[in-house]
């Protein structure tokens, strides 16, 4: 105990802390379905082609067409006397037969043998969206050939998306494109024979002529194939291998190689459903939370939550999650909200849907409150990028239609309790 003033050390300034609450605006973003850089689908980016159309009822349709890029010459036809009529039932390869994998075998994943059609317009969607069912989609296989009408083509077709997930085109059993009893050999995928269920049969049909070239098309829809699942995979490339069987003996050897060239056209009305598997949307946006206190400063955040006010005109609800990244795109903490640790999910409600048109009629409005963990709080000020992930669900998994004018608007703020420490020993 100090008995005299001279024997006591008196601090020139006291040590203390101040607790206060603040709300910090962090992000305001409107995401139209179609549009510029802030859109869910950025149609202004370089290389984005004429793929969006809106029909009379307002349904957004995605249509893309590849070109005839690689002529598939038939090689290895027997060299017979001029005028010889090829026998009925002769099977020929529609394309180069790479000898490295055997004779009369065409592999979908041998780039020398497969016709590869890139659908670049789907790449943007394929990187960000997945796992949903598309209703009423169709895909047309356009071809140019000097084969005669009536000859049959047997084809293997696979779509590969931006994540290298594969979906094989499969005819509906009993449909005109399904194989009945014909035994087809030599169509492979990854060095394995394709099963009959993954081989499609269609006849050459003349729909136009250009010189000696016959032009035709075959269309796959939900009545004759699994095109809904095929397109829902959002393939960025479609691979084709095929063989032709001569059913029309009128074809003669006139010294000219047979050719069969293809192009792909897809028509995707954005009329979707999410039966038992929510669609997923993922994107990374640039942010800067450096104004928040760091662990090295005299202030620290003792607890906090994110508040996200939303207006949703899309006919889809969403379970939202966010991942904070530093300037090097490295994750800073666990996903927000940390549902694995017991924190509640962040749900964005769907817009009200008109039962007749299936369009959204009134936007949903609300606020999502997300409690942050201590680790998440401590690294917030290092955040320079944010990964936004949404699991999208149609109401009761029923079909809905998306309009070009649909949008989501998000306003994010942080509610923080900040403790400022004062510890001055200056004179």
DRENTORZA-494328 format. One record per residue (C-alpha): residue in one letter; x, y, z. Coordinates in steps of 0.05 Angstrom, whole numbers, plus 5000, padded with zeros to 4 digits. Layout:
<rs>
[r 'A',[X,Y,Z]]
...
</rs>
This chain:
<rs>
[r 'X',[5000,5000,5000]]
[r 'X',[5027,5069,4981]]
[r 'X',[5033,5113,5043]]
[r 'X',[5061,5173,5005]]
[r 'X',[5047,5201,4937]]
[r 'X',[5121,5197,4918]]
[r 'X',[5121,5122,4930]]
[r 'X',[5065,5107,4882]]
[r 'X',[5066,5101,4806]]
[r 'X',[5008,5138,4777]]
[r 'X',[4992,5123,4703]]
[r 'X',[4988,5185,4662]]
[r 'X',[4929,5155,4623]]
[r 'X',[4883,5098,4644]]
[r 'X',[4874,5030,4607]]
[r 'X',[4803,5015,4587]]
[r 'X',[4759,4986,4531]]
[r 'X',[4698,5012,4496]]
[r 'X',[4644,4965,4470]]
[r 'X',[4598,4989,4415]]
[r 'X',[4554,4960,4360]]
[r 'X',[4559,4980,4287]]
[r 'X',[4525,4961,4222]]
[r 'X',[4574,4960,4163]]
[r 'X',[4549,4959,4091]]
[r 'X',[4588,4905,4053]]
[r 'X',[4554,4892,3986]]
[r 'X',[4496,4913,3943]]
[r 'X',[4485,4872,3880]]
[r 'X',[4428,4862,3831]]
[r 'X',[4432,4799,3789]]
[r 'X',[4386,4802,3729]]
[r 'X',[4376,4735,3695]]
[r 'X',[4403,4761,3629]]
[r 'X',[4448,4821,3618]]
[r 'X',[4517,4849,3631]]
[r 'X',[4572,4831,3679]]
[r 'X',[4526,4829,3740]]
[r 'X',[4476,4782,3708]]
[r 'X',[4466,4709,3727]]
[r 'X',[4479,4697,3653]]
[r 'X',[4527,4749,3624]]
[r 'X',[4506,4757,3551]]
[r 'X',[4554,4815,3540]]
[r 'X',[4618,4775,3548]]
[r 'X',[4664,4765,3489]]
[r 'X',[4645,4705,3446]]
[r 'X',[4573,4700,3472]]
[r 'X',[4532,4686,3411]]
[r 'X',[4460,4694,3390]]
[r 'X',[4433,4640,3435]]
[r 'X',[4377,4674,3474]]
[r 'X',[4309,4684,3443]]
[r 'X',[4242,4699,3474]]
[r 'X',[4180,4668,3443]]
[r 'X',[4110,4697,3443]]
[r 'X',[4093,4672,3512]]
[r 'X',[4156,4703,3542]]
[r 'X',[4194,4639,3555]]
[r 'X',[4269,4649,3549]]
[r 'X',[4298,4598,3500]]
[r 'X',[4371,4581,3492]]
[r 'X',[4388,4559,3421]]
[r 'X',[4457,4543,3396]]
[r 'X',[4483,4515,3330]]
[r 'X',[4552,4486,3315]]
[r 'X',[4580,4487,3245]]
[r 'X',[4605,4433,3199]]
[r 'X',[4677,4434,3220]]
[r 'X',[4705,4365,3205]]
[r 'X',[4685,4324,3145]]
[r 'X',[4681,4251,3164]]
[r 'X',[4708,4213,3105]]
[r 'X',[4692,4139,3102]]
[r 'X',[4756,4100,3093]]
[r 'X',[4769,4027,3079]]
[r 'X',[4712,4015,3030]]
[r 'X',[4730,3957,2985]]
[r 'X',[4758,3980,2919]]
[r 'X',[4711,3947,2870]]
[r 'X',[4700,3953,2795]]
[r 'X',[4666,4017,2773]]
[r 'X',[4591,4010,2774]]
[r 'X',[4592,3954,2826]]
[r 'X',[4530,3956,2870]]
[r 'X',[4548,3950,2943]]
[r 'X',[4510,3893,2976]]
[r 'X',[4453,3904,3024]]
[r 'X',[4475,3901,3097]]
[r 'X',[4546,3924,3085]]
[r 'X',[4570,3963,3148]]
[r 'X',[4620,4019,3139]]
[r 'X',[4653,4067,3188]]
[r 'X',[4632,4140,3185]]
[r 'X',[4700,4169,3199]]
[r 'X',[4774,4154,3204]]
[r 'X',[4790,4086,3235]]
[r 'X',[4850,4097,3280]]
[r 'X',[4892,4033,3275]]
[r 'X',[4920,4043,3345]]
[r 'X',[4856,4017,3377]]
[r 'X',[4841,3961,3329]]
[r 'X',[4805,3952,3263]]
[r 'X',[4732,3973,3253]]
[r 'X',[4728,4004,3323]]
[r 'X',[4709,4077,3332]]
[r 'X',[4718,4106,3402]]
[r 'X',[4681,4168,3425]]
[r 'X',[4743,4190,3463]]
[r 'X',[4793,4179,3407]]
[r 'X',[4800,4250,3379]]
[r 'X',[4821,4222,3312]]
[r 'X',[4757,4182,3304]]
[r 'X',[4703,4223,3338]]
[r 'X',[4668,4283,3308]]
[r 'X',[4673,4335,3363]]
[r 'X',[4623,4393,3363]]
[r 'X',[4639,4448,3413]]
[r 'X',[4579,4486,3441]]
[r 'X',[4617,4545,3469]]
[r 'X',[4554,4582,3487]]
[r 'X',[4538,4531,3540]]
[r 'X',[4606,4536,3573]]
[r 'X',[4586,4597,3615]]
[r 'X',[4525,4562,3642]]
[r 'X',[4560,4496,3650]]
[r 'X',[4613,4526,3695]]
[r 'X',[4561,4557,3742]]
[r 'X',[4497,4517,3739]]
[r 'X',[4483,4443,3746]]
[r 'X',[4436,4388,3770]]
[r 'X',[4367,4405,3744]]
[r 'X',[4316,4379,3694]]
[r 'X',[4301,4418,3631]]
[r 'X',[4231,4408,3602]]
[r 'X',[4216,4406,3527]]
[r 'X',[4288,4411,3503]]
[r 'X',[4308,4384,3436]]
[r 'X',[4372,4371,3398]]
[r 'X',[4379,4364,3323]]
[r 'X',[4435,4326,3288]]
[r 'X',[4443,4359,3220]]
[r 'X',[4482,4320,3168]]
[r 'X',[4510,4327,3098]]
[r 'X',[4526,4262,3061]]
[r 'X',[4529,4228,2995]]
[r 'X',[4496,4166,3024]]
[r 'X',[4430,4148,2992]]
[r 'X',[4364,4157,3028]]
[r 'X',[4341,4095,3065]]
[r 'X',[4409,4074,3090]]
[r 'X',[4413,4069,3166]]
[r 'X',[4462,4104,3212]]
[r 'X',[4481,4074,3280]]
[r 'X',[4512,4127,3326]]
[r 'X',[4542,4136,3394]]
[r 'X',[4534,4207,3421]]
[r 'X',[4561,4234,3487]]
[r 'X',[4558,4303,3517]]
[r 'X',[4614,4327,3563]]
[r 'X',[4606,4389,3606]]
[r 'X',[4656,4439,3635]]
[r 'X',[4669,4393,3694]]
[r 'X',[4682,4332,3649]]
[r 'X',[4617,4298,3669]]
[r 'X',[4590,4254,3614]]
[r 'X',[4518,4239,3593]]
[r 'X',[4503,4191,3536]]
[r 'X',[4446,4202,3488]]
[r 'X',[4399,4143,3496]]
[r 'X',[4338,4127,3454]]
[r 'X',[4273,4110,3488]]
[r 'X',[4260,4035,3486]]
[r 'X',[4210,4019,3431]]
[r 'X',[4219,4086,3396]]
[r 'X',[4239,4093,3323]]
[r 'X',[4311,4107,3343]]
[r 'X',[4321,4047,3388]]
[r 'X',[4358,3985,3365]]
[r 'X',[4316,3922,3365]]
[r 'X',[4354,3858,3348]]
[r 'X',[4410,3886,3306]]
[r 'X',[4478,3868,3334]]
[r 'X',[4523,3930,3327]]
[r 'X',[4597,3923,3342]]
[r 'X',[4655,3971,3339]]
[r 'X',[4625,4033,3373]]
[r 'X',[4664,4045,3436]]
[r 'X',[4674,4094,3493]]
[r 'X',[4738,4095,3535]]
[r 'X',[4760,4029,3501]]
[r 'X',[4695,3994,3521]]
[r 'X',[4639,3973,3475]]
[r 'X',[4577,4017,3479]]
[r 'X',[4515,3979,3503]]
[r 'X',[4454,3978,3457]]
[r 'X',[4419,4028,3503]]
[r 'X',[4472,4080,3485]]
[r 'X',[4469,4070,3409]]
[r 'X',[4419,4108,3367]]
[r 'X',[4393,4085,3299]]
[r 'X',[4363,4132,3247]]
[r 'X',[4352,4128,3171]]
[r 'X',[4383,4176,3121]]
[r 'X',[4327,4221,3097]]
[r 'X',[4332,4274,3043]]
[r 'X',[4309,4343,3064]]
[r 'X',[4351,4382,3014]]
[r 'X',[4405,4375,2962]]
[r 'X',[4467,4416,2947]]
[r 'X',[4499,4388,2884]]
[r 'X',[4512,4315,2899]]
[r 'X',[4505,4326,2974]]
[r 'X',[4443,4304,3011]]
[r 'X',[4423,4347,3070]]
[r 'X',[4380,4320,3127]]
[r 'X',[4368,4323,3201]]
[r 'X',[4344,4279,3258]]
[r 'X',[4313,4311,3320]]
[r 'X',[4317,4282,3390]]
[r 'X',[4263,4303,3439]]
[r 'X',[4233,4275,3503]]
[r 'X',[4188,4227,3465]]
[r 'X',[4245,4189,3433]]
[r 'X',[4307,4200,3478]]
[r 'X',[4335,4222,3545]]
[r 'X',[4348,4291,3516]]
[r 'X',[4324,4325,3580]]
[r 'X',[4380,4294,3621]]
[r 'X',[4429,4301,3563]]
[r 'X',[4419,4376,3558]]
[r 'X',[4412,4386,3633]]
[r 'X',[4485,4364,3637]]
[r 'X',[4499,4428,3597]]
[r 'X',[4549,4397,3550]]
[r 'X',[4603,4442,3523]]
[r 'X',[4622,4390,3472]]
[r 'X',[4584,4334,3437]]
[r 'X',[4622,4274,3411]]
[r 'X',[4596,4230,3354]]
[r 'X',[4619,4164,3324]]
[r 'X',[4578,4124,3275]]
[r 'X',[4571,4068,3225]]
[r 'X',[4526,4063,3165]]
[r 'X',[4490,4001,3142]]
[r 'X',[4471,3996,3069]]
[r 'X',[4397,3979,3064]]
[r 'X',[4391,4012,2996]]
[r 'X',[4432,3973,2945]]
[r 'X',[4428,4030,2894]]
[r 'X',[4494,4059,2920]]
[r 'X',[4549,4044,2869]]
[r 'X',[4625,4052,2870]]
[r 'X',[4641,4111,2826]]
[r 'X',[4710,4122,2855]]
[r 'X',[4688,4176,2904]]
[r 'X',[4695,4167,2980]]
[r 'X',[4632,4167,3020]]
[r 'X',[4627,4224,3070]]
[r 'X',[4581,4240,3128]]
[r 'X',[4589,4307,3163]]
[r 'X',[4549,4331,3223]]
[r 'X',[4531,4393,3261]]
[r 'X',[4492,4400,3326]]
[r 'X',[4434,4446,3342]]
[r 'X',[4403,4452,3411]]
[r 'X',[4339,4486,3432]]
[r 'X',[4331,4494,3507]]
[r 'X',[4269,4530,3534]]
[r 'X',[4288,4552,3604]]
[r 'X',[4227,4518,3631]]
[r 'X',[4255,4476,3688]]
[r 'X',[4240,4433,3748]]
[r 'X',[4284,4407,3803]]
[r 'X',[4256,4339,3822]]
[r 'X',[4293,4313,3883]]
[r 'X',[4357,4349,3864]]
[r 'X',[4365,4425,3871]]
[r 'X',[4400,4462,3815]]
[r 'X',[4465,4493,3836]]
[r 'X',[4492,4562,3817]]
[r 'X',[4563,4583,3835]]
[r 'X',[4600,4647,3820]]
[r 'X',[4659,4687,3848]]
[r 'X',[4653,4762,3858]]
[r 'X',[4704,4814,3877]]
[r 'X',[4695,4848,3945]]
[r 'X',[4739,4887,3995]]
[r 'X',[4726,4881,4070]]
[r 'X',[4793,4912,4089]]
[r 'X',[4759,4969,4128]]
[r 'X',[4738,4919,4182]]
[r 'X',[4784,4913,4244]]
[r 'X',[4841,4862,4241]]
[r 'X',[4868,4820,4297]]
[r 'X',[4929,4865,4300]]
[r 'X',[4890,4930,4311]]
[r 'X',[4868,4960,4377]]
[r 'X',[4796,4942,4359]]
[r 'X',[4768,4872,4350]]
[r 'X',[4700,4844,4332]]
[r 'X',[4674,4804,4391]]
[r 'X',[4614,4776,4354]]
[r 'X',[4576,4789,4291]]
[r 'X',[4527,4767,4238]]
[r 'X',[4513,4780,4165]]
[r 'X',[4446,4808,4145]]
[r 'X',[4426,4797,4073]]
[r 'X',[4364,4835,4050]]
[r 'X',[4337,4806,3985]]
[r 'X',[4285,4817,3931]]
[r 'X',[4276,4754,3888]]
[r 'X',[4237,4756,3823]]
[r 'X',[4260,4687,3802]]
[r 'X',[4209,4631,3811]]
[r 'X',[4262,4592,3850]]
[r 'X',[4279,4589,3923]]
[r 'X',[4352,4584,3943]]
[r 'X',[4394,4558,3999]]
[r 'X',[4451,4607,4000]]
[r 'X',[4523,4599,4024]]
[r 'X',[4585,4642,4019]]
[r 'X',[4659,4628,4021]]
[r 'X',[4709,4684,4035]]
[r 'X',[4775,4684,3996]]
[r 'X',[4838,4725,4004]]
[r 'X',[4874,4762,3949]]
[r 'X',[4905,4697,3925]]
[r 'X',[4836,4664,3920]]
[r 'X',[4852,4620,3980]]
[r 'X',[4795,4602,4028]]
[r 'X',[4798,4640,4094]]
[r 'X',[4750,4600,4136]]
[r 'X',[4692,4551,4133]]
[r 'X',[4631,4563,4090]]
[r 'X',[4581,4616,4115]]
[r 'X',[4535,4595,4147]]
[r 'X',[4573,4537,4179]]
[r 'X',[4516,4487,4176]]
[r 'X',[4564,4431,4195]]
[r 'X',[4573,4465,4262]]
[r 'X',[4498,4469,4273]]
[r 'X',[4485,4539,4247]]
[r 'X',[4417,4546,4212]]
[r 'X',[4412,4547,4136]]
[r 'X',[4404,4613,4098]]
[r 'X',[4341,4608,4055]]
[r 'X',[4319,4657,4002]]
[r 'X',[4245,4649,3986]]
[r 'X',[4219,4641,3915]]
[r 'X',[4176,4692,3880]]
[r 'X',[4102,4678,3876]]
[r 'X',[4086,4637,3814]]
[r 'X',[4025,4644,3770]]
[r 'X',[3993,4575,3765]]
[r 'X',[3972,4586,3693]]
[r 'X',[4032,4619,3660]]
[r 'X',[4084,4588,3707]]
[r 'X',[4119,4656,3708]]
[r 'X',[4134,4693,3773]]
[r 'X',[4081,4745,3788]]
[r 'X',[4106,4779,3852]]
[r 'X',[4177,4782,3879]]
[r 'X',[4193,4753,3947]]
[r 'X',[4225,4800,3997]]
[r 'X',[4260,4782,4062]]
[r 'X',[4323,4782,4103]]
[r 'X',[4371,4725,4119]]
[r 'X',[4410,4731,4184]]
[r 'X',[4474,4690,4187]]
[r 'X',[4513,4682,4252]]
[r 'X',[4588,4682,4242]]
[r 'X',[4638,4638,4279]]
[r 'X',[4699,4669,4314]]
[r 'X',[4746,4644,4259]]
[r 'X',[4702,4674,4205]]
[r 'X',[4701,4741,4242]]
[r 'X',[4777,4742,4252]]
[r 'X',[4791,4735,4177]]
[r 'X',[4736,4779,4148]]
[r 'X',[4782,4839,4137]]
[r 'X',[4827,4796,4092]]
[r 'X',[4769,4781,4044]]
[r 'X',[4779,4804,3973]]
[r 'X',[4735,4754,3937]]
[r 'X',[4671,4718,3955]]
[r 'X',[4644,4653,3927]]
[r 'X',[4568,4655,3923]]
[r 'X',[4534,4587,3919]]
[r 'X',[4459,4577,3913]]
[r 'X',[4421,4512,3912]]
[r 'X',[4360,4530,3871]]
[r 'X',[4293,4495,3880]]
[r 'X',[4226,4502,3845]]
[r 'X',[4166,4504,3891]]
[r 'X',[4145,4433,3906]]
[r 'X',[4191,4411,3849]]
[r 'X',[4138,4435,3799]]
[r 'X',[4157,4464,3732]]
[r 'X',[4168,4539,3725]]
[r 'X',[4186,4586,3669]]
[r 'X',[4241,4638,3672]]
[r 'X',[4234,4707,3640]]
[r 'X',[4290,4750,3614]]
[r 'X',[4269,4805,3664]]
[r 'X',[4273,4760,3726]]
[r 'X',[4326,4781,3776]]
[r 'X',[4354,4774,3847]]
[r 'X',[4375,4836,3887]]
[r 'X',[4420,4826,3948]]
[r 'X',[4443,4877,4000]]
[r 'X',[4493,4851,4050]]
[r 'X',[4513,4885,4114]]
[r 'X',[4549,4864,4177]]
[r 'X',[4523,4874,4248]]
[r 'X',[4584,4874,4293]]
[r 'X',[4600,4884,4367]]
[r 'X',[4667,4918,4368]]
[r 'X',[4712,4924,4428]]
[r 'X',[4763,4981,4424]]
[r 'X',[4821,4976,4473]]
[r 'X',[4855,5038,4500]]
[r 'X',[4923,5025,4531]]
[r 'X',[4965,5088,4532]]
[r 'X',[5025,5098,4577]]
[r 'X',[5050,5161,4546]]
[r 'X',[5069,5222,4590]]
</rs>
